[in-house]
Amino acid sequence: MAIVSGVSSTAIDSFRDDGYFIVDGFSGVDVGHQMLADVIEIVRDPDEVVSSTPGMLIVSETQEDMVGVNPEDTVSKVFTLHDRGAFKSFLDDERIAALLVDLIGPDVDCFPSQFIFKNPGAWGQPWHQDSYYFPFDPPRPIVGLWLAVTEATLGNGCLHILAGSHTEPVHTHVPDRRPNANLGYVEIVDHDMSDQQPVLMDAGDLLVFDSHLMHCSIDNLSEGIRAAMVFHCCAAGTVDLGFEQYDYFKSPIHRFTALLRDGELAIAPQ
Ligand SMILES: O=C(O)CCC(=O)C(=O)O
């Protein structure tokens, strides 16, 4: 039987009006811990897993003052994890399926997944809309799932969002103006963000957001890691047109994987 109705009407209203909602305590804290343990293993011994996983990419912090004892201490993100144990189990949860059916429809793919370390001292990601990174046909709907692996606070680099900004078109994004900013960081500079709100989360909380929602994260000024796992999902059949400004370059981290077909969990990745 098809999965139906995973989102309360209040959450649906928030998604429509504000461009996001939060599910408190969606996952046990252990889910994030398993994810963190897996990515640490990957970055400590990357060769075989990276070469055998299409789209997997380890991106380091590029700001000059990042230091660390272990390899993971200076990693920013690890991409394309959605076929791996803890990550796949998260996506295969029927509550995720039900939520995606409501927000996208019965046929859904996951196309990038990224673990964000946000180690002590790491800079935040500037204001952006995720759809800037997704030159797709159709361009929408695309839904982001941001799972707090640790708590996210004003001290350790939580997200900030601009509620309602999902109704905006994709704005011009300019390269992050900070010297040595991370690979791929771009910034919206033509919009008033003064109504921004911090998104304070506990480990296990899930932020569900529209890919046009303007958001950023702030610097991690704490002594501890602020980790998150982010998946993006779109309607099956969505085509990656590639980045026009780079000769229609298609990002290797856009690895479309079947999640739902006819409202049911798809078994095998595409
Ligand atoms: O978690 C962060 O620090 C930034 C994440 C973000 O902006 C995104 O996933 O689009």
The ligand as an SDF file (V2000), in Angstrom:
LIG
                    3D

 10  9  0  0  0  0  0  0  0  0999 V2000
   25.2850   23.4100    7.7820 O   0  0  0  0  0  0  0  0  0  0  0  0
   25.8610   24.4000    7.3390 C   0  0  0  0  0  0  0  0  0  0  0  0
   26.7630   24.9590    7.9510 O   0  0  0  0  0  0  0  0  0  0  0  0
   25.4530   24.9690    6.0110 C   0  0  0  0  0  0  0  0  0  0  0  0
   24.5550   24.0370    5.2970 C   0  0  0  0  0  0  0  0  0  0  0  0
   23.8760   24.6570    4.1490 C   0  0  0  0  0  0  0  0  0  0  0  0
   23.8000   25.8310    3.9990 O   0  0  0  0  0  0  0  0  0  0  0  0
   23.2560   23.7950    3.1480 C   0  0  0  0  0  0  0  0  0  0  0  0
   23.2410   22.5750    3.3310 O   0  0  0  0  0  0  0  0  0  0  0  0
   22.7670   24.3190    2.1440 O   0  0  0  0  0  0  0  0  0  0  0  0
  1  2  2  0
  2  3  1  0
  2  4  1  0
  4  5  1  0
  5  6  1  0
  6  7  2  0
  6  8  1  0
  8  9  2  0
  8 10  1  0
M  END
$$$$
